[in-house]
Amino acid sequence: MKVHEKINYLEFPARDIEQNKAFFTRVFGWSFVDYGPEYTAFSNAGIDGGFFKSELIVSTKKGSALVIFYSENLEQTQSKIKKAGGSIIKPIFSFPGGRRFHFIDPNGNEYAVWSDIDL
């Protein structure tokens, strides 16, 4: 949905676009449309976006913004991420208002997942 002066689209680097498509489809149910061999757009993610061919990665250690997913069951989502080839880089921890963990996709980009359920 396009809303004047609101965030509308996100783009992420990916060394292996096909690998990321498989990962995000399996874990989060995203859909993809390819625009040539070096770009794919995703939808069904809460916000639309894409992956572009690049050797770079998104990491909070490098000062990148952190994209955070919401889950009603952290343990289940964490398990799906591991089974699909992602890696947990910060195990589940509590913070005021909930719990979360951080993971990297198969291409090395960092994300987090949080929940306010089962506090």
PEVENBEL-V665042 format. One record per backbone hydrogen bond with DSSP energy under -0.5 kcal/mol. NH is the residue of the N-H (numbers start at 0). CO is the residue of the C=O. Records with the same first field share a line. If there is no record, write none. Layout:
NH = CO, CO
This chain:
2 = 0
5 = 2
9 = 47
11 = 49
13 = 51
16 = 14
19 = 15
20 = 16
21 = 17
22 = 18
23 = 19
24 = 20
25 = 21
26 = 22
27 = 23
28 = 24
29 = 23
30 = 42
32 = 40
34 = 35, 38
38 = 35
39 = 50
40 = 32
41 = 48
42 = 30
47 = 7
48 = 41
49 = 9
50 = 39
51 = 11
52 = 37
53 = 13
58 = 56
61 = 58
62 = 59
63 = 58
66 = 64, 109
68 = 111
70 = 113
76 = 72
77 = 73
78 = 74
79 = 75
80 = 76
81 = 77
82 = 78
83 = 79
84 = 81
85 = 80
86 = 103
88 = 86, 101
89 = 101
92 = 99
94 = 97
97 = 94
98 = 114
99 = 92
100 = 112
101 = 89
102 = 110
103 = 86
104 = 108
107 = 104
109 = 57
110 = 102
111 = 66
112 = 100
113 = 68
114 = 98
